[in-house]
């Protein structure tokens, strides 16, 4: 019962803007910028863009849907399930209001020793930040059947909106580079320590996904292969900054747990795994690695090379939306799959924010 892309209704995220200048279509948001050269049908394209900017009812127009469908591989739209009239949940089956477990209850499946002290240390809220009922309603098809693509587009939006409302770490780093380059390099080395751990443990964390599903097996194998050796590229940049052992620098508890959680999803739920990958790969939506950009403008520009190569490989392999590639191969999912995916992306996002906060605390301590 896997849903085809044509079975979905597209609605652009509120933060996405469409503009046509001369013969170029620009699609922009806080997390992505897309430029497309346009050689023909400019009048029709202007009409479509004006329709999108004008009224949500215009989204229903076939030409608007075709236009939005063209960008299916980019995080710019909700992808909703088209429910036929007959697809009404039967009484007593899959009630959206059914019991929803707490975050603590779900996290204890990852590690039974987790308690409230652990959540506080990790910067994980005890209560849900987002509505699980909304996620269930958004992706529901019929009975205990939910659309993985619809859910993926919904969870992506929540992550991107949350990710781009935090304190501007890169702005602070740039300011520090200009005022005290020695301190700037120390902060970068701390960040690279986290990246080194993630890339060193990536293959071990994602390889269990190979056995999760026959339909996604080949993609999981290729993805695991494409991640091999990336830690050496991070180490190359680190070594260009100093002669220290990278393990000398502090490894955040959040960094360790984010990989523990990723491995757990790879062992237990393809939907959770696919959703989590966006949290790790979303930096690929930018034009370049932000740390590399700052290093390139420093007194040690060669230290950017390893990070630049890492970014280049990930961009070539299309890792920014690798989660969607997994989702496209999936059949319908269950209510439990929806809930497990919700906690995976929510906690990964919280861990990312908590790590950024620790970096900011270190910068302010200098």
MOMOSUL-V347387 format. One record per pair of residues at least 6 apart in sequence whose ideal C-beta (glycine too) atoms are under 6 Angstrom apart, sorted by the first residue. I is the first residue (numbers start at 1). J is the second residue. Records with the same first field share a line. If there is no record, write none. Layout:
I = J  J
This chain:
1 = 332
2 = 331
3 = 147
5 = 72
7 = 82
8 = 79
9 = 80  82
10 = 65  68  69  77  79
11 = 59  78
12 = 76  77
13 = 157
15 = 29
16 = 29  76
17 = 28
18 = 27  49  52
19 = 26
20 = 46  49
23 = 38
24 = 35  37
25 = 36  38
26 = 35
27 = 34
30 = 164
31 = 160  164  285
32 = 285
48 = 63  64  67
51 = 58  64
68 = 77
73 = 321
75 = 156
78 = 153
79 = 149  150  153
80 = 150
81 = 141  147  150
87 = 142
93 = 143
94 = 143  144  335
96 = 133  136  137
100 = 132
106 = 343
107 = 114
108 = 114
110 = 261  264
119 = 126
122 = 254
123 = 350  354
124 = 347  350
129 = 346
130 = 158
132 = 339  342
135 = 154  338  342
136 = 338
138 = 154
139 = 146  147  150  151
140 = 146
141 = 147
144 = 334  335
145 = 332
146 = 333  338
148 = 271  327  330  333
149 = 327
151 = 338
152 = 327
155 = 275  345
156 = 278
159 = 345  349
162 = 349
166 = 353
167 = 360
169 = 356  359
170 = 290
172 = 363
173 = 294
174 = 294
176 = 183  184
177 = 184  294
183 = 366
185 = 241
187 = 363
189 = 241  249
190 = 249
192 = 234  238
193 = 246  249
194 = 255
195 = 234
196 = 231  234  246
197 = 251  255
199 = 230  231  234
200 = 231
201 = 259
202 = 227
203 = 224  227  228
205 = 259  262  263
206 = 224  266
207 = 224
208 = 266  267
209 = 220  266  273
210 = 217  220  221
212 = 270
213 = 270
215 = 329
216 = 270  326  329
226 = 317
230 = 310
233 = 306  309  310
236 = 306
237 = 303  306  307
238 = 246
240 = 302  303
241 = 303
252 = 355  358
254 = 351  354  355
258 = 348  351
262 = 276
265 = 272  273  276  344
266 = 273
269 = 337  340
271 = 333  337  341
272 = 340  341  344
274 = 323  326  327
275 = 341  344  345
276 = 344  348
277 = 322  323
278 = 323
279 = 348
281 = 319  320  322
284 = 314  315  319  320
285 = 320
289 = 307  311
291 = 307
292 = 304  307  308
295 = 303  304
296 = 304
